Amino acid sequence: MKRAKNRTVNVGIIGFGTVGTGTARILLDKQADLERKAGFPVRLRRIADLDIKRKRGIKLPAGILSRDVEALVRDPEIDIIVELIGGTRAARDVILKALKNGKHVVTANKALLAEAGQELFRTAAKNRAVIGFEASVAGSIPIIKVIRESLIGNSISNIYGIINGTANYILTKMTEEGLDFGTALGNAQARGYAEADPTFDIEGIDSAHKLTILAALAFGIPFSFKKIYTEGITGITPLDIHFASELGYKIKLLAIAKHADGAIELRVHPTMLPADDLISSVSGVFNAIFVEGDATGEALYYGRGAGEMPTGSAVVSDIIDIGRRIVSGADTWLQGITMTARTDLKIKKMDDIRTCYYLRISALDKPGVLSRISGILGSHNISIRSMIQKGRKKEKAVPLVMMTHEARERDMRQALREINRLSIVSGRTMYLRVEGDED
């Protein structure tokens, strides 16, 4: 097809919340600049939202905002529909209807992609449409484009990083100011960094959604959200942060994907990293993603992971990418997600993961305690690398902190069940996995 002369790309936005406002602001305020850079005009034609009264600090052209989602989806002049309503059920219906109407779609909806991605991309391919999803992971960091395009010549072996700014902000406050979890969470909510219901962020679910997308891109596997081991940060205490610091580590909520020996590890959990690791220095609401490819080696991508303008910028990036293909008359479309997903790669069970561990055992300070605990660990093929015992209190429980050499998760869990049943141990043992460590 020939390039359409003076072709305008028309955009409709469904969902006028934080990201929708940022997207509209960029499209309107930078209209001339976008046309100069892209080589074609981009016009915001319609916005649909249930709330058309709330002030958003942005001046819209008359008549552009309405509650009529159906009219926006059916509008024959709209080329690209931007879905920013969040949630899964209504968003899925809107996107499927848009695709079947021949519209291209841009979305920031990581939960929907993680849970229904195969259906959505299959529908897009069937209707010769594109789904742009750069904004679904890590806000202003163009990690989707990096993996899909820049690293296409690589076999990726390792991706890990901080991809939830709320959890990182909370852990930063706990580390730098000595706050407990509840106080740090309240601080995040007061500053608008955490939702009233922060479950998805603090329980690792949001990170797991994003890891699902990254793993599908990097390894060519089907969307595997239900197979990701997911653990949040609610159990992290100032005491563990203190001991981590004393041992030369920091605690971060990491999303981890590794490819080795024909299997993929997919896990999200609080992780101890050496304090001098670059990701350990990432604080506040910022994100950072480490990617290792066989051709490029190691690379780290850093930036703001959320917010009106950073995420809006990622949405506009997809709009321009898709617009270029519309204007050029391209017959083929770069999805980035293959419909012939690899089935030869299996998702490794968490029980089979091998890593080093941090243990904090509340044990009585009396002779023979250490030998009994170390004996149980040894019987499960777990060896101790270093140990700290603080605050001697005869016949009272004190924290006994251990760092282990690499061990298998199944063995560690079995050992801890035995340790926690000992009469000399008070409460459940705290354990954290350790990454980036030379064993």
Secondary structure, 3 states (H helix, E strand, C coil): CCCCCCCCEEEEEECCCHHHHHHHHHHHHCHHHHHHHHCCCEEEEEEECCCCCCCCCCCCCCCCEECCHHHHHHCCCCCEEEECCCCCHHHHHHHHHHHHCCCEEEECCHHHHHHHHHHHHHHHHHCCCCEECHHHCCCCCCHHHHHHHHCCCCCEEEEEEECCHHHHHHHHHHHHHCCCHHHHHHHHHHCCCCCCCCHHHHCCHHHHHHHHHHHHHHHCCCCCHHHCEECCCCCCCHHHHHHHHHHCEEEEEEEEEEEECCEEEEEEEEEEEECCCHHHHCCCCEEEEEEEECCCEEEEEEEECCCHHHHHHHHHHHHHHHHHHHHHCCCCCCCCCCCCCCCCCEECCHHHCEEEEEEEEEEEECCCHHHHHHHHHHHCCCCEEEEEECCCCECCEEEEEEEECCEEHHHHHHHHHHHHCCCCECCCCEEEEECCCCC
